[in-house]
Amino acid sequence: MPDYLNEFRTFFPQPSEPIENKGSWRQVEDELGTPLPSDYKQFIDEYGRGILLNLFWVFTPFPSSPTGGVLTAIDEIFAGYRIVSDTHSDICPYKLFPHDGGLLPFAQSDNGDELHWLTKGQPDDWHVVMSNLSAMAFHEYEGCSFSKFMCEIASGRLKSPLIPERFVSASPRFMLKGRYSSASEG
């Protein structure tokens, strides 16, 4: 899969002081039971916790509090999916990780959307599935890794019915600690 991180950096300037970006990838991947995509790991290393496109909170595996990381987020999101699938098994067309081809969440929006990897094949081959349980909507973006998906949305090359146009048309930025990163920071 091509590396979209260079293009990614043009849309989202790196913060000078990322937060919640340091820790043991091996420990996280051991706890999850799978390696994670390399572009996501590089993103966390360089950016840490924050918001992309003024919309998506990307989960970090290295939270400053025990309840603020990717492992807790996965448990919370999966709890919601299990409730829905127990009562409406026809709504979610995907299994949940650790099933092969299961969904593994990596980001969430304030609008109730979740971004997942579809865990088929090797981690660097996983692509994005965007879901909104309240709207009972799932959109699969085949061939879009984490970084490619964000670049495609930020550039306007990819439209999603789940992402309001006002977020895409706004200047693509990365927000950290309540302030936006700018090109002069990085």
DOLUMZA-779133 format. One record per atom (N, C-alpha, C): atom name; x, z, y negated. Coordinates in pm, 1 decimal. Each point is the difference from the previous one (the first is absolute). Example, Ala and Ser with C-alpha at 12.3 -4.5 7.8 and 13.67 -1.06 7.14 Angstrom:
residues 2
   atom         xx         zz         yy
      N     1319.0      780.0      569.0
     CA      -89.0        0.0     -119.0
      C       90.0        0.0     -120.0
      N      -35.0      -72.0     -105.0
     CA       82.0        6.0     -119.0
      C      -77.0       73.0     -109.0
//
This chain:
residues 186
   atom         xx         zz         yy
      N       84.7        0.0      118.4
     CA      -84.7        0.0     -118.4
      C       89.1        0.0     -124.6
      N      -27.0      -88.3      -97.8
     CA       84.3       -5.3     -120.2
      C       -1.4      132.4      -76.2
      N      106.9       24.4      -71.0
     CA       12.5      120.5      -81.1
      C      -64.0      -26.3     -135.7
      N     -106.8       69.6      -29.2
     CA      -68.4      -14.5     -128.5
      C       40.4      108.9      -97.9
      N       95.3       85.0       38.3
     CA       34.7      111.1      -88.3
      C       62.9      -45.3     -131.5
      N       74.3     -109.7       -2.0
     CA       55.3      -47.4     -127.6
      C     -111.2      -42.8      -94.1
      N      -97.4      -74.8       50.9
     CA     -114.4      -37.2      -83.6
      C      -79.3      123.9      -37.9
      N      -14.3       91.7       93.8
     CA      -71.3      124.9      -23.5
      C       58.1       73.4     -121.1
      N      132.7        6.6       -6.7
     CA       66.6       70.5     -110.5
      C      -27.0      -65.9     -135.0
      N      -28.5     -131.8       -1.9
     CA      -32.0      -65.0     -127.7
      C     -138.2       41.4      -49.5
      N      -91.9       27.5       91.1
     CA     -134.1       44.2      -39.5
      C       -5.1      149.3      -27.7
      N       79.1       75.5       73.4
     CA       -5.8      145.4       -6.2
      C      139.1       56.9      -25.7
      N       37.2       17.5     -127.9
     CA      132.4       56.2      -28.7
      C       18.4      136.4       67.5
      N      120.2       22.6       47.9
     CA       31.4      123.9       70.1
      C        8.8      116.4      -98.1
      N      -48.1      116.8       40.7
     CA       16.4      118.3      -85.3
      C      145.6       45.9        2.1
      N       43.2       59.3     -109.4
     CA      138.1       49.3       -5.3
      C       17.5      125.1       85.9
      N     -107.2       76.8       16.8
     CA        6.5      122.0       80.5
      C     -120.1        6.6       93.9
      N        6.9      -68.3      113.4
     CA     -112.6        4.8       93.7
      C      -21.2      141.5       53.8
      N     -123.3       27.6       40.1
     CA      -31.6      131.1       57.8
      C      -47.3      -18.6      143.5
      N       21.0      102.1       80.3
     CA      -44.2        2.6      138.7
      C       47.0     -123.7       77.1
      N      128.8      -31.2      -15.9
     CA       57.4     -118.6       64.7
      C      115.3       32.1       94.0
      N       29.4      126.0       20.2
     CA      114.6       38.5       83.7
      C      -46.3       79.5      121.5
      N       55.5      -36.2      114.6
     CA      -30.8       70.6      122.7
      C       52.0      -77.3      119.2
      N      -37.2       44.6      116.9
     CA       47.3      -60.3      124.3
      C     -103.2      -99.2       53.5
      N       34.0     -128.2       -7.5
     CA      -87.2     -103.1       56.9
      C      -12.5       20.2      150.9
      N      107.9       38.4       61.7
     CA       -3.1       18.8      145.8
      C     -102.3      106.6       38.1
      N       -2.0      109.8      -73.1
     CA      -95.2      107.5       28.7
      C     -144.0      -49.0      -18.5
      N      -25.7      -71.7     -108.3
     CA     -134.6      -51.5      -27.5
      C      -42.9      -96.3      110.6
      N       89.1      -92.2       34.9
     CA      -33.2      -99.5      102.1
      C      -15.0       65.0      138.2
      N       75.7      105.7       26.5
     CA      -17.9       74.6      124.8
      C     -137.2       66.4        3.6
      N      -41.3       59.7     -113.5
     CA     -131.7       64.4       -6.7
      C     -112.3     -101.5       16.8
      N       14.4     -117.1      -61.6
     CA     -101.6     -104.6       12.5
      C        2.9      -67.9      136.0
      N      116.0       -3.6       60.1
     CA       14.7      -68.6      127.5
      C       25.1     -148.8      -14.3
      N       43.4      -42.4     -118.8
     CA       29.1     -141.3      -23.4
      C       93.7      -14.6     -118.6
      N       85.0     -102.2        3.4
     CA       73.5      -35.2     -122.5
      C      -98.9      -53.4     -103.5
      N       38.1        5.0     -125.0
     CA      -83.5      -52.6     -109.2
      C       64.0     -126.4      -56.7
      N      -80.2      -84.1      -66.7
     CA       55.0     -123.9      -56.5
      C      113.2       27.2      -99.2
      N      102.0      -83.5        5.1
     CA      118.8       21.3      -83.0
      C      -29.7      -14.7     -148.9
      N      -94.0      -88.2      -39.8
     CA      -28.0      -14.0     -143.5
      C      -68.0      125.5      -54.8
      N      -83.9       65.0       79.8
     CA      -62.3      125.4      -41.2
      C      106.0      109.4      -15.4
      N       90.7        8.6       96.2
     CA      104.5      102.6       -8.0
      C       88.8      -22.7     -122.1
      N       33.0     -124.7      -27.2
     CA       81.2      -29.1     -118.2
      C      -76.9       33.3     -127.8
      N     -129.9      -30.9       -1.8
     CA      -83.3       34.9     -115.5
      C        3.6      150.6      -24.4
      N      -24.4       79.4      103.9
     CA        0.4      146.3      -16.2
      C      137.0       47.1      -47.3
      N      107.0      -51.9       57.0
     CA      135.2       39.1      -40.7
      C       22.9      -27.2     -149.0
      N      -49.0     -114.5      -49.6
     CA       26.5      -40.8     -138.3
      C     -103.6       49.8     -100.5
      N     -125.7       15.2       42.0
     CA     -107.8       32.5      -92.9
      C      -57.3      139.4       20.8
      N       -5.6       46.3      124.8
     CA      -61.1      129.3       27.9
      C     -151.1       -6.4      -12.7
      N      -59.4      114.2      -28.8
     CA     -146.2       10.1      -11.4
      C      -45.8      -54.3     -134.6
      N     -111.6      -72.9        3.6
     CA      -55.8      -50.4     -124.0
      C     -115.3      -95.3       24.6
      N      -41.2      -67.9     -108.0
     CA     -115.9      -89.4        2.5
      C       45.1     -142.4      -29.8
      N      -43.6      -94.5       83.1
     CA       25.6     -142.0      -22.4
      C     -126.1      -67.9      -50.4
      N       17.7      -95.1      -91.7
     CA     -110.5      -77.6      -57.1
      C     -104.0       89.3      -66.3
      N       41.1      115.0      -46.7
     CA      -90.8       96.1      -62.1
      C     -115.1       36.5       92.5
      N       20.1      -15.5      130.4
     CA     -109.7       16.1       94.1
      C       39.3       67.9      131.1
      N      112.3      -39.4       60.8
     CA       32.9       45.4      134.8
      C      102.9      112.0        1.1
      N      -39.1      113.3       55.8
     CA       91.3      110.4       25.4
      C       68.4      -28.2      132.1
      N      129.0      -23.0       -2.9
     CA       75.4      -26.6      122.0
      C       44.8      133.9       57.4
      N      -33.0       23.7      125.2
     CA       33.9      127.0       64.5
      C      149.7        8.9       24.0
      N       53.7      116.1      -28.5
     CA      141.6       25.9       27.1
      C       12.3       88.7      122.9
      N      100.3      -22.0       81.5
     CA       21.6       90.7      112.4
      C       79.6      124.0      -39.7
      N       38.2        8.8     -128.4
     CA       84.8      110.0      -45.6
      C      -66.8       77.1     -114.9
      N     -117.7       57.9       25.4
     CA      -73.3       67.5     -107.7
      C       65.1      130.8      -42.2
      N      -27.1       39.2     -124.4
     CA       50.8      128.6      -48.1
      C      -86.7      115.2       50.2
      N     -123.2      -30.1       43.6
     CA      -85.1      102.7       59.9
      C      -38.4      -46.1      140.8
      N      -26.5       93.4       90.9
     CA      -28.6      -38.5      138.3
      C     -127.0      -83.2       16.4
      N      -89.2        1.6      -99.7
     CA     -125.9      -73.4       13.2
      C       -0.6     -130.5      -78.6
      N      113.7      -42.8      -53.4
     CA       -1.2     -117.1      -86.5
      C       61.6     -124.7       56.8
      N       27.5       -6.4      128.9
     CA       73.3     -114.2       52.4
      C      -80.3      -91.8       89.2
      N       70.6      -97.5       52.4
     CA      -62.2     -103.5       82.0
      C      -62.5       57.7      126.0
      N       61.1       98.9       61.7
     CA      -54.2       54.9      124.6
      C     -133.6       69.9      -24.1
      N      -11.1       74.5     -109.1
     CA     -126.9       64.2      -35.3
      C     -104.0     -105.0      -35.8
      N       40.1     -100.6      -77.0
     CA      -93.3     -105.9      -39.5
      C      -54.8      -73.3      121.9
      N       86.1      -27.4       96.1
     CA      -44.8      -66.7      122.6
      C     -106.6       84.1       69.3
      N       24.8      129.4       14.2
     CA      -97.1       88.2       64.8
      C     -133.5       -0.7      -73.9
      N        4.0        7.5     -133.5
     CA     -123.2        3.2      -79.6
      C      -75.9     -132.5        8.8
      N       70.3     -110.4      -10.7
     CA      -64.9     -131.6        7.4
      C      -57.3      -22.6      139.3
      N       75.6       34.0      102.6
     CA      -48.3      -17.9      136.6
      C     -123.1       85.5       27.3
      N       -7.8      119.1      -58.5
     CA     -117.8       84.6       18.4
      C     -124.7      -71.8      -50.1
      N       10.9      -65.5     -115.9
     CA     -112.8      -76.7      -53.3
      C      -37.6     -116.3       90.0
      N       99.2      -70.9       50.8
     CA      -26.4     -113.0       89.7
      C      -65.1       46.7      129.7
      N       43.1      114.5       50.2
     CA      -57.7       49.4      125.9
      C     -147.2       36.5      -19.5
      N      -34.4       58.6     -114.6
     CA     -139.7       33.6      -27.8
      C      -83.9     -127.1       -2.1
      N       49.1     -101.6      -70.7
     CA      -73.6     -126.2       -8.5
      C       -9.3      -67.4      135.5
      N      111.8       -4.6       73.2
     CA       -1.8      -70.6      128.3
      C      -84.0       73.3      104.9
      N      -11.3      131.9      -12.2
     CA      -85.7       74.0       94.0
      C     -147.2      -31.5      -21.3
      N      -38.0      -24.7     -124.2
     CA     -141.0      -27.1      -29.2
      C      -30.9     -148.6      -12.8
      N       98.1      -80.0      -38.5
     CA      -19.6     -144.5      -20.2
      C      120.2      -75.2       56.0
      N       12.1       -5.0      130.4
     CA      118.9      -58.2       61.6
      C       18.4     -148.2      -31.4
      N     -102.8      -67.3      -47.3
     CA       10.1     -142.9      -30.6
      C       60.3      -26.3     -138.0
      N       17.2      101.9      -82.1
     CA       46.3      -19.1     -138.5
      C      149.4      -28.2       -7.1
      N       78.3       75.2       71.9
     CA      146.0      -15.5       -7.2
      C       47.8      -91.8      111.7
      N       45.2     -120.1      -35.1
     CA       43.9      -94.6      102.9
      C      140.9       27.4       52.9
      N       61.8      108.7      -44.6
     CA      137.1       30.6       39.7
      C        7.4      135.3       67.2
      N       95.2       14.2       89.2
     CA       33.6      129.8       56.0
      C       95.1       68.0      -97.8
      N       22.8      127.1       21.7
     CA       91.6       75.7      -83.9
      C      133.4       15.7       71.6
      N      107.0        7.7      -77.9
     CA      131.2       28.9       54.4
      C       -7.5      135.0       71.0
      N       57.3       19.7      116.0
     CA      112.5      -70.2       59.5
      C      -37.6     -113.2       96.3
      N     -128.4      -41.2        6.2
     CA      -34.2     -116.0       83.8
      C       77.3     -122.1      -49.2
      N       45.0      -83.7       93.5
     CA       65.9     -124.8      -36.6
      C      -99.0      -83.0      -81.9
      N       41.9      -43.6     -115.5
     CA      -89.5      -72.6      -88.7
      C      -90.1       91.8      -79.8
      N       29.1      130.0        2.2
     CA      -80.5       95.9      -74.6
      C       38.6        4.5     -147.3
      N      -89.5       52.0      -81.2
     CA       25.7       14.6     -143.6
      C       82.6      125.0      -26.6
      N       98.7      -13.7      -88.6
     CA       83.6      111.2      -43.3
      C        3.3       -2.5     -152.0
      N      -66.5       95.6      -67.4
     CA       -9.5       -4.2     -146.2
      C      132.7       29.7      -69.7
      N       21.7      -68.5     -115.7
     CA      119.4       27.0      -79.9
      C      -31.2       15.3     -148.4
      N     -124.0      -27.2      -42.5
     CA      -35.8       16.2     -141.2
      C     -151.2       15.8      -10.9
      N      -41.8       55.5     -114.6
     CA     -141.8       23.8      -25.9
      C      -25.5      -20.4     -148.1
      N     -119.7      -47.2      -33.4
     CA      -33.4      -18.8     -141.6
      C      -98.5      106.1      -45.3
      N      -15.2       10.5     -131.2
     CA     -100.2       90.2      -56.2
      C     -140.9      -52.8       25.3
      N      -12.4     -127.3       40.1
     CA     -130.1      -61.7       27.6
      C      -45.9       21.8      143.6
      N       79.3       71.0       79.2
     CA      -37.0       24.6      138.2
      C       52.3     -103.5       97.4
      N       86.6      -88.8      -46.7
     CA       59.2     -100.4       87.7
      C      123.2       58.8       67.4
      N       27.9      -49.3      119.2
     CA      123.1       35.3       68.4
      C       75.0     -125.8       36.6
      N      132.5        8.3       -7.3
     CA       86.3     -106.7       49.3
      C       63.8       50.0      128.4
      N       -7.2      -84.3      102.2
     CA       53.2       33.3      131.6
      C       94.5     -109.5       45.0
      N       85.9       35.6       92.0
     CA       71.0     -101.2       76.5
      C      -79.0      -22.8      126.9
      N       -8.1     -124.1       43.4
     CA      -51.6      -32.2      131.5
      C      121.4        0.3       92.3
      N        6.9       98.6       87.2
     CA      122.8       29.2       74.7
      C       14.3      -87.0      124.8
      N        3.1     -130.8      -20.5
     CA       23.4      -95.0      109.4
      C      143.0      -49.3       -9.2
      N       72.9        5.5      110.1
     CA      136.8      -50.1        2.0
      C       97.7       98.7      -61.0
      N      109.2      -54.5      -52.0
     CA      104.8       82.2      -61.7
      C      -42.6       42.8     -140.9
      N       42.4      117.8      -47.1
     CA      -42.5       49.1     -131.3
      C       20.3      -98.6     -115.6
      N      109.0      -76.1       -0.3
     CA       20.3      -94.9     -109.8
      C      -93.0     -121.2        9.0
      N      -76.0       -9.5      108.5
     CA      -99.6     -106.7       15.7
      C     -142.2       48.6      -26.8
      N      -18.1      128.6      -24.1
     CA     -133.6       53.0      -26.6
      C      -51.4      -57.8     -131.2
      N     -130.0      -25.7       -5.1
     CA      -57.9      -44.8     -125.9
      C     -109.2       95.8      -46.2
      N      -49.2      -25.0     -120.6
     CA      -89.1       92.2      -69.5
      C     -146.4      -25.5       36.3
      N      -72.5      109.1       18.9
     CA     -145.5       -0.9        8.5
      C      -48.3       94.6     -108.6
      N      -88.9      -48.9      -84.8
     CA      -58.5       83.0     -104.8
      C     -141.5       35.3       42.4
      N      -35.9      125.9      -15.4
     CA     -132.6       43.4       42.2
      C      -65.6       87.0     -105.2
      N     -131.6        0.9        5.3
     CA      -79.9       91.1      -79.4
      C     -116.6       41.3       87.8
      N        5.5      122.6       52.0
     CA     -104.5       44.9       91.9
      C     -135.6       10.2      -66.3
      N       -5.7       43.6     -126.9
     CA     -130.4       13.5      -64.6
      C      -66.7     -136.1      -17.9
      N       80.1     -104.8      -19.7
     CA      -54.3     -135.4       -9.9
      C       -5.7      -68.3      136.2
      N       52.9       68.7      102.1
     CA        7.7      -53.4      135.3
      C       67.3     -137.3        0.4
      N      112.4       -6.9      -70.0
     CA       71.1     -127.2      -15.5
      C      143.1       12.4       49.7
      N       44.8     -103.6       69.1
     CA      137.3      -10.7       49.4
      C       49.3     -140.3      -31.1
      N      119.8       -9.5      -57.6
     CA       59.8     -130.2      -28.9
      C      142.4        0.3       53.2
      N       30.5      -96.1       85.5
     CA      131.3      -10.7       61.2
      C       79.9     -107.2      -74.0
      N      124.0       33.2      -34.0
     CA       88.0      -91.1      -72.8
      C      116.0      -37.8       91.3
      N      -27.6      -95.1       86.9
     CA       98.1      -42.6       99.5
      C      124.2      -54.8      -69.5
      N      115.3       42.6       48.7
     CA      126.6      -45.6      -56.6
      C       43.1       76.0     -124.7
      N      -79.8       98.4      -41.8
     CA       34.8       77.3     -119.7
      C       52.8      137.4       38.6
      N      130.1       18.3      -17.6
     CA       60.1      132.4       14.3
      C      -41.9       83.5     -121.1
      N       40.7      124.5       -1.0
     CA      -25.5       87.6     -115.2
      C       47.6      -65.5     -129.3
      N      127.5      -40.5       -5.1
     CA       55.8      -53.7     -125.2
      C      -60.1     -136.4      -34.7
      N      -22.7      -84.2       98.8
     CA      -59.9     -131.1      -28.2
      C     -142.9       16.3      -51.3
      N      -78.6       89.1       59.1
     CA     -137.1       24.2      -44.8
      C       -1.3       40.7     -147.0
      N       85.7       95.8      -37.4
     CA        2.5       46.6     -139.5
      C       44.5     -111.7      -94.4
      N       97.7      -79.7       39.6
     CA       44.9     -113.3      -83.2
      C     -109.9     -104.1      -14.9
      N      -67.9      -30.3      108.6
     CA     -106.1     -101.1       -3.8
      C     -115.8       44.8      -89.0
      N      -37.2      126.2        7.5
     CA     -106.4       52.8      -86.2
      C       46.3        2.3     -145.2
      N      119.8       53.7      -25.7
     CA       51.8       11.7     -137.2
      C       15.3     -135.6      -66.4
      N       36.9     -103.1       76.2
     CA       21.0     -133.5      -57.0
      C     -130.1      -77.5      -18.3
      N     -107.6       48.2       61.2
     CA     -126.9      -72.9       -5.6
      C      -12.5     -107.5      106.9
      N      102.2      -13.4       85.6
     CA       -6.6     -101.1      107.1
      C      -98.5       39.0      109.6
      N      -30.7      128.5       10.6
     CA      -92.7       48.9      101.4
      C     -109.4       78.9      -70.0
      N     -122.6      -32.3       31.2
     CA     -115.5       73.4      -53.3
      C      -61.7       79.2      113.9
      N      -52.5      115.7      -33.3
     CA      -67.9       82.6       98.5
      C     -134.1       44.6      -56.2
      N     -105.4      -12.4       79.1
     CA     -130.0       46.6      -48.1
      C       -4.9      151.5      -19.6
      N       96.3       71.7       55.3
     CA        1.7      144.9      -14.1
      C       83.5       48.8     -118.3
      N       71.2      -91.0      -67.8
     CA       82.8       41.5     -113.7
      C      -61.8      -55.0     -128.5
      N      -48.0       88.7      -88.1
     CA      -58.9      -46.1     -126.0
      C      101.4      -80.0      -83.5
      N      -45.4     -107.4      -59.8
     CA       86.0      -90.5      -77.1
      C       72.9       73.1     -113.2
      N      -61.0      102.1      -56.1
     CA       64.0       70.1     -113.3
      C      133.7       63.1       40.9
      N       13.8       35.8      127.6
     CA      126.7       56.9       46.3
      C      105.1     -108.2       17.8
      N      -42.2     -116.4       45.1
     CA       93.2     -109.6       22.6
      C       44.0      -61.0     -131.7
      N      -91.9      -11.1      -95.4
     CA       33.9      -62.6     -127.7
      C       81.1       93.2      -90.3
      N       -3.9      130.0       26.1
     CA       83.1       92.6      -77.8
      C      146.0      -23.8       37.4
      N       87.7       34.7      -89.5
     CA      142.4      -15.9       26.8
      C       36.8       77.2      125.8
      N       50.4      -67.3      103.7
     CA       35.3       73.0      122.4
      C      109.4      102.7      -27.4
      N      -28.1      122.8       39.6
     CA       95.8      106.4      -24.2
      C        0.3       98.1      115.0
      N      101.9       79.8       -2.6
     CA       11.5      112.8       91.9
      C       -5.4      126.3      -84.6
      N      -90.0       91.9       33.4
     CA      -11.7      123.3      -76.6
      C       53.8      116.5       82.0
      N       79.3       80.0      -66.3
     CA       65.5      114.3       61.2
      C      -12.8      118.9      -93.9
      N      -39.2      115.3       51.2
     CA       -7.4      122.7      -81.5
      C      -80.3      -18.7     -127.7
      N     -108.5      -78.2        4.8
     CA      -83.6      -18.0     -116.5
      C       55.4      -90.4     -106.4
      N      110.7      -70.0       28.5
     CA       51.7      -96.9      -96.6
      C       35.9     -128.9       73.2
      N       -6.4     -108.7      -70.6
     CA       29.8     -128.4       61.0
      C      149.5      -26.9       -2.3
      N       49.5      -61.0      105.2
     CA      139.3      -42.5       -2.4
      C        8.1     -127.0      -82.7
      N      111.2      -20.1      -63.0
     CA       17.9     -119.7      -81.5
      C      133.6      -62.0       34.9
      N       16.4     -123.6      -40.4
     CA      124.7      -69.8       31.6
      C      121.1       71.2      -58.7
      N      -17.4       70.4     -113.0
     CA      113.2       68.9      -61.8
      C       42.5      124.1       76.9
      N      -86.5       51.1       89.5
     CA       35.3      117.2       79.3
      C       99.2      -32.7      109.7
      N      -23.7     -112.5       68.6
     CA       74.8      -27.4      122.1
      C      123.4      -74.3      -25.4
//
